Amino acid sequence: MKGIVLNRSLSGQLEEREFDSFLIEDNQVKIKIKSAALNHRDEWCRQGLYPNLKDGVILGSDGAGVIVELGSKVTHLSLGQEVLVNPAMNWGNNQRVQGKDFQILGMPSNGTLAEELVVNADRVFPKPSHLTWEEAASLPLAGLTAYRALCYQGEVKAGEKVLVTGFGGGVAQFATQFALARDADVYVTSSSPSKIEKAKSLGVTSGFNYRVAEWTELANSKVGGFDLIIDGAAGNSLNDLIQVAAPGGRIVFYGATLGNPSHLEARKIFWNQLKIMGSTMGSDRDFNQMLDLVRTHKIKPVLDQVFSFSQAVEAFDRMKAGAQMGKIVLKP
Ligand SMILES: NC(=O)c1ccc[n+]([C@@H]2O[C@H](COP(=O)([O-])OP(=O)(O)OC[C@H]3O[C@@H](n4cnc5c(N)ncnc54)[C@H](OP(=O)(O)O)[C@@H]3O)[C@@H](O)[C@H]2O)c1
């Protein structure tokens, strides 16, 4: 079977490699992958910017497919069942934070960019029936991250003014759709006017171009402060978010695409009684609640482009350039 592995000795850092079919243990299942999807994590791995990298590991945290083999102790799933995979492994029992054994599927363990995936059966869930294979594969990692940031950490409430930054991103489009489903008044930022238009077509009230220097003044005059801000960029743009947060507001950041801020508007944080919180993926409870929300509101991931495995370098390059609107999908 084919898999896309990290190989940092090659110019594209990726290699399509042939494997013998993997053996399964009693508590595992084998899934024939129909679609897999990229997360920025995969691109960080390719760039060598992720801890504990190993060449030869199959990348990919997101996937959906059909169960083709069941371990002898697996009773809650069946052969031929259409499923998706929760890539958050060993979270533990503490809802507030993951345990020390927490891992993400797709590095250092073999991931979803393969024709077959072997995974513990407790990571496997029925595919929501309103989703295509491409949509189902796009949901798990980004949907879970968005759900926890917005609902668990952010405690979003109906009617609140919510800003989601970088709408073109995989997590951001879910945070936006989940906030709309929770009846918030939702705004986005993006570098692209067409992505802002896409957000409006989903029900977002308005959007701001974060590359325009005065976007914070514009947002403050138009909206008057956001109750909750969901961000994956951090860097010095965190200070912009502090400017547009309403007094008593919350900022939840789940990523730092721009790195660490070189300075911080500390006075504004304490004077305005702001809460700044971090969030990473999510617990098993978060995952189940996220799936419920997606099923109840028939939420569909925004898809960018679908690539074949042989076009993996092209697909990763698209993510590196930030050109995507939504999830980039790869098919065996
Ligand atoms: N902690 C976790 O569990 C977790 C989980 C998932 C992701 N992450 C991290 O979160 C970040 C986003 O991940 P992703 O998979 O959603 O990535 P992605 O799909 O590659 O999204 C990147 C998006 O970031 C936006 N962006 C770039 N510069 C920005 C800025 N200055 N201000 C606001 N937005 C900006 C762009 O939005 P526009 O195109 O609209 O301009 C771009 O499309 C990454 O750093 C990733 O490693 C963390």
Ligand as a Chemical Component Dictionary entry (heavy atoms), coordinates in Angstrom:
data_LIG
# 
_chem_comp.id                   LIG 
_chem_comp.type                 NON-POLYMER 
_chem_comp.pdbx_formal_charge   0 
_chem_comp.three_letter_code    LIG 
# 
loop_
_chem_comp_atom.comp_id 
_chem_comp_atom.atom_id 
_chem_comp_atom.alt_atom_id 
_chem_comp_atom.type_symbol 
_chem_comp_atom.charge 
_chem_comp_atom.model_Cartn_x 
_chem_comp_atom.model_Cartn_y 
_chem_comp_atom.model_Cartn_z 
_chem_comp_atom.pdbx_ordinal 
LIG N1  N1  N 0  -3.039 24.118 19.056 1  
LIG C1  C1  C 0  -3.605 23.280 18.217 2  
LIG O1  O1  O 0  -4.128 22.254 18.582 3  
LIG C2  C2  C 0  -3.631 23.629 16.775 4  
LIG C3  C3  C 0  -4.497 22.955 15.925 5  
LIG C4  C4  C 0  -4.573 23.343 14.603 6  
LIG C5  C5  C 0  -3.758 24.369 14.144 7  
LIG N2  N2  N 1  -2.874 24.971 14.993 8  
LIG C6  C6  C 0  -2.040 26.077 14.499 9  
LIG O2  O2  O 0  -2.910 27.139 14.121 10 
LIG C7  C7  C 0  -2.410 27.810 12.968 11 
LIG C8  C8  C 0  -3.454 27.723 11.858 12 
LIG O3  O3  O 0  -3.616 26.351 11.520 13 
LIG P1  P1  P 0  -4.506 25.896 10.271 14 
LIG O4  O4  O 0  -4.300 24.440 10.086 15 
LIG O5  O5  O -1 -5.884 26.448 10.403 16 
LIG O6  O6  O 0  -3.667 26.657 9.141  17 
LIG P2  P2  P 0  -3.966 27.068 7.674  18 
LIG O7  O7  O 0  -5.152 26.315 7.164  19 
LIG O8  O8  O 0  -2.682 26.995 6.971  20 
LIG O9  O9  O 0  -4.403 28.605 7.847  21 
LIG C9  C9  C 0  -3.527 29.643 7.798  22 
LIG C10 C10 C 0  -4.337 30.938 7.726  23 
LIG O10 O10 O 0  -3.736 31.831 8.641  24 
LIG C11 C11 C 0  -4.194 33.104 8.294  25 
LIG N3  N3  N 0  -3.213 34.140 8.634  26 
LIG C12 C12 C 0  -1.965 34.280 8.157  27 
LIG N4  N4  N 0  -1.418 35.428 8.651  28 
LIG C13 C13 C 0  -2.349 35.988 9.456  29 
LIG C14 C14 C 0  -2.406 37.166 10.253 30 
LIG N5  N5  N 0  -1.400 38.041 10.279 31 
LIG N6  N6  N 0  -3.534 37.406 10.961 32 
LIG C15 C15 C 0  -4.584 36.561 10.918 33 
LIG N7  N7  N 0  -4.584 35.432 10.165 34 
LIG C16 C16 C 0  -3.497 35.143 9.467  35 
LIG C17 C17 C 0  -4.449 33.103 6.780  36 
LIG O11 O11 O 0  -5.813 33.519 6.596  37 
LIG P3  P3  P 0  -6.313 34.318 5.280  38 
LIG O12 O12 O 0  -5.969 33.395 4.140  39 
LIG O13 O13 O 0  -7.786 34.466 5.492  40 
LIG O14 O14 O 0  -5.583 35.609 5.232  41 
LIG C18 C18 C 0  -4.217 31.637 6.403  42 
LIG O15 O15 O 0  -5.161 31.146 5.477  43 
LIG C19 C19 C 0  -1.097 27.113 12.630 44 
LIG O16 O16 O 0  -0.041 27.848 13.231 45 
LIG C20 C20 C 0  -1.238 25.748 13.267 46 
LIG O17 O17 O 0  0.001  25.153 13.565 47 
LIG C21 C21 C 0  -2.800 24.628 16.289 48 
# 
loop_
_chem_comp_bond.comp_id 
_chem_comp_bond.atom_id_1 
_chem_comp_bond.atom_id_2 
_chem_comp_bond.value_order 
_chem_comp_bond.pdbx_ordinal 
LIG N1  C1  SING 1  
LIG C1  O1  DOUB 2  
LIG C1  C2  SING 3  
LIG C2  C3  SING 4  
LIG C2  C21 DOUB 5  
LIG C3  C4  DOUB 6  
LIG C4  C5  SING 7  
LIG C5  N2  DOUB 8  
LIG N2  C6  SING 9  
LIG N2  C21 SING 10 
LIG C6  O2  SING 11 
LIG C6  C20 SING 12 
LIG O2  C7  SING 13 
LIG C7  C8  SING 14 
LIG C7  C19 SING 15 
LIG C8  O3  SING 16 
LIG O3  P1  SING 17 
LIG P1  O4  DOUB 18 
LIG P1  O5  SING 19 
LIG P1  O6  SING 20 
LIG O6  P2  SING 21 
LIG P2  O7  DOUB 22 
LIG P2  O8  SING 23 
LIG P2  O9  SING 24 
LIG O9  C9  SING 25 
LIG C9  C10 SING 26 
LIG C10 O10 SING 27 
LIG C10 C18 SING 28 
LIG O10 C11 SING 29 
LIG C11 N3  SING 30 
LIG C11 C17 SING 31 
LIG N3  C12 SING 32 
LIG N3  C16 SING 33 
LIG C12 N4  DOUB 34 
LIG N4  C13 SING 35 
LIG C13 C14 SING 36 
LIG C13 C16 DOUB 37 
LIG C14 N5  SING 38 
LIG C14 N6  DOUB 39 
LIG N6  C15 SING 40 
LIG C15 N7  DOUB 41 
LIG N7  C16 SING 42 
LIG C17 O11 SING 43 
LIG C17 C18 SING 44 
LIG O11 P3  SING 45 
LIG P3  O12 DOUB 46 
LIG P3  O13 SING 47 
LIG P3  O14 SING 48 
LIG C18 O15 SING 49 
LIG C19 O16 SING 50 
LIG C19 C20 SING 51 
LIG C20 O17 SING 52 
# 
